[in-house]
Structures are given as C-alpha cells and as structure tokens.
Amino acid sequence: MTLTARAFRGLRYDFKRTPLTAAVCPPYDVIRGPLDARLREGRTNAVHVELPRGADPYRAAAALFARWRASGVLVADPAPAFYVVEQSYSVRGRALRRTGVLAALGLDRATAARVLRHERTLSKHKKDRQRLISAVQANTSPIFGVFADRTGAVSRILAAAKRGKPLAAGRDSGGLGIRLWRNSQGPAPLVG
C-alpha cells in the first residue's frame, strides 16, 4: 500500500487583512438559509467561491478568486509546506481537540481501491465540484480522511508543529475554535 502526502505551496488568505473567523465557511453542502445569508455578509468569506451564485456561477467564482489574488486578499506561500489544523470543541462539557494536516495526497490504484468512502456521493455534486476546481484552478474543499498512525510518528510531527506560533486562529461559523500552522517538515512518516 502506498499513500504519499507531500507539502504543497498553499494559496491562502492574508490573515492580517481577513481574519480566519471572517474567512472560513463550512462545506458547500451544509450552507443554507440563515447561515448562507450570514456568511455572504462577509465580502471576503470563502462562501462566495465555495458556493458561487449567478447566471454562470463558475465564471463568477473564477473572476472573484482572480480579483482576490490580484488584490492580495489571497497570497501564495513562498515555499511548499504542510498545514496543521486544530479544532477545539466541547462535548457534554468536556473540552476536546482534534488535529489534522492539509497535504497534497497521492494514492496508487491499489490503495485508492481500499479507501472507505464516508458517504455515497452523487454524480451531480461531483460534477459541480469538478467544474468549480477547473474554473478557479484550485481545490477549495479539502477531503477529510482518517488513517492509522500506529507508530505515533505523525502525531509527534503535528505536536511539534503546534509548539510554534499559529499562522492564524479564530472560530468557524459553528463556534469551533480553529488554529492553523504552516510546517515545512518532511513527509516521511506520512508514507505508509
């Protein structure tokens, strides 16, 4: 089995101009009603690209994305990195945290066949996301995956990354705390 995670050169918000809390939105398929209206009040909230509107929503998303890049709302990091994300929340009064990593992921065919899907995806939604990715030339919706870290090597790298100052911190639309770190350490433990 070969699963390879690589660092990538992130295109992200300039958090001095747009705080993390004002930037983030949930996945497109849960944005509706009052939440949609509230998120759209933010001129630079990701909802405008993640769930574009208009006669040609993909063209509108691409044009807005290009404007954000040109104006400095979005900035490209100077070098490839992994992006460590921590979410904090509480369940029945107990404070909890989960940590993940954003990476460029490669799967060989045999490994891809063993990936367990968490939901049945509909072709209409897949086509929509493919058209959006093609229009903006960026993946705006990372895929959430879970894997076994039997040796603890990945956990140690993520913990070390979190000892530094976060690139950004804030809350999502549901009130969960979010912190983000950029980490340039190698991918070796993420291969397995």
C-alpha angles and dihedrals in degrees: 000000000000121000114163126190117194135186115253136195102256125218104207144152120287093242092202088065101033116027116222092248091056093045107050130084132173122254115298094251095064098044111104144128118352093002091055091049093047094049093048090058086074107082093208100035113132090238089083090065100028094053106018124188136205140073090302104023095178093054089046091051092048092049093048092046090051091049091050090051094047093047095046097249084121120039132189115232112239097237139019115277145161115247116220115206126192123191120194124198141142133243118195090343094309116123112229137177135197126193129205139168132229111218142150103263129206126189130186116225095259092052093045089055090057096051109113113223116225094209142010107262120210122228091233091060093044091052090048092053092044091052091049093049090048093049098048096031091227138089105245096177117055117206116244113225136172125211138173114260094193096169096040090234094128092046090053093051092048092047090050091050091052092057089075128075112283119247087224141354133192145110132283125231090273093053098256114146115242130192125181130199130183112222125184096188117130126272099231096116090047091066114089 
